Every structure is written in C-alpha cells, then in structure tokens.
C-alpha cells in the first residue's frame, strides 16, 4: 500500500512538471529559458557570473559546459562581500524572478544584493530579461556600475 501511494504521488508530481514544461517552459529552476540564458552568457563573456540563489547554478554551469563557474551568493550575508564583487563592472548578476516571488523567498541574498548596491552608491543595470513561453519573466541578468 505504501509503495502504491508513493508511486502515485511521484507520478502526480512528474505529471505536473510535464504539464508546466509544455505550457510555460517549466518553473523556477526547471525553466527552458535557461538555455537562452546560457547562450547569452557565452556570447557576452562576463568576468564572473554570480547568482543570487543556488537553485539554478548547477544547471547553468553544465549548460555552459564548465566554461565559467557560477558563483552562488545565497550563503553570503555581508554587504562587504558584495562591495568587493562590484569592483569588476564586467560581472553579471543573475536573479530568478519566479524564485524571488515564490514561497521559498526569505531574507534572500537577492535582497541583500540590492541593499548592497544602494549602500555602495552603485547603479543596478538591467542587461537582459529572459522569459517563459507564456511571457512571464523568469531570469534577469544585471550588471553593477
């Protein structure tokens, strides 16, 4: 009985993922917009790629065939750490919009990142927005100048 219930629940979850993928291109870290993001990063060759959440770092790293390490700022909680990164204006900072708006959001590194931009007097530049198939924003690439 437990095996049947577990299998049924897993099939339901898998079905939901496939429905989302067909309708919107996926959700949160499983969006097919990550392919366009990876290609854009390869073309633009930033000094460093910095994600404000860990959830899509590995996927992006493998899609870029290990060309660039994706730094995960979800563990960084000190504004000084961000200020050091801001010195290189060719860095790209990635935000997963769906994650920022989801129930997973907390006192996230994205909020600390934005606060660090304000405190250091830098300007946040929106470089590119990446969309789901249904037109929803999923990723935003920023630079800091």
N, C-alpha and C positions, 0 to 999 in steps of 0.2 A: 504494500500500500504506500509506504514512504517513497519507494522507488518510482511508482507511478505518479505520485504527487510532484516529486522533484522533477521528473521528466516533463510533466505537463507545464509546470511553472517555467522551466527553461525554454520550452518550445514557444510559450507565450511571449517571453522576453525577446527571443530571437525573431519571432514574427513581428513584434513592434519595431525592432531595429530595421528589418527589411522594408516595412511599410514606410518608416521615416526616410530611409535611404531613397526609396522610389519617389516619394512625394517631394522631399525637400533637399535631398542630398546628404541626409544624416543629421546628427545632432551633437552638440558640444564638441567632444574631441574626435568624434567619428564622422566629421563632415567631409564630403568630397571636395569642398573648397580648399582643402589643404594642398591639393595638387597644384592649383593655380598659385597659392602662396609659396610653395616650394620652388616653382619655376621662376616666380618673380624675384625671390631671394637669390637664386642662382644668377639671374641676369644682372641684378643690381649690386652684387658683391659687397655687402656691408662688412665693416671691420669685425663686428661681433653681432650675433643675433641673441637677443635677450627676451625671454618670455616671462610674462608676469604671473604665469601659473604653470605648474609642471605637467598638466594633463595632456598637452599635445607636443611636448618636447621630443619624446622618443619617436613618435610617428614622423615628425618633421625631419628629424636627424636622419632617419633611414631613407626617407623620400629624397633627401638631398645627397644620398649615398656617402654620408660621413664627411662631405666637403667642409662643413662648418659645424662646430659644436654649438648646441643650443643651450645657452645659459638659463638656468631656472632661478628666478628671483622669488619664488614663493616662500623660501626659507629666510630671505633677507628681511630684516626688520629695522635696519638702521639707515637713516637718511644719508649718512656719510658714505655708505656703500654705493648708493645711487649717484651721489655727487661725483664720486671718483669715475664712474662709468660715463657721466655726462661730458667729461673732458674730450672724449672722442666723438666728434659730431657725425661720424660715419657709422655709428652703431644704429641698429634697428631694434625697436622695442615692440613686442607683439602682445596684443590683448585679444583674448577670446571673449567677444561680446556676449555670447549666449551664456557662458560660464559666469560672467560678471552679473548677469541678470537672473541667475538661477538660484535655487535654494541652497546651493553649495557656497554661495558668496558669504564671506565673513569679513573680518578686518583684513582684507586681502592685500597682497603685495601690490596689486594694481592701485589701490587707494593710497598706499604709502608711496608708490612711484609717483603718482600725480601730486601728492603733497610735497615730495622732494623736488619736483620740477618747480612748483610755486616757491618753495623756500629758497632755492638756489637762484631764483630770478631768471631761470631758463625759459625757453618757449617750446611748447609741445607742438610739433609739426605733423599733421596727418599726411602720411605719404601715400597710402593706398588702403581702400576698404575692399574686403573680399566678401562675396555674397553667397547665400544658399540659392538653390534653384528657384525657390519661391520668392526671392527678393529680400529676404531677411539678412541683415548684417551678421557675419559670423566671426571674422577676424579683422583687426585694424593694425596696420603697421605704422609706427610713429618713429620720428627722429626727434632729437632734443638739440636745440641750438641756443 
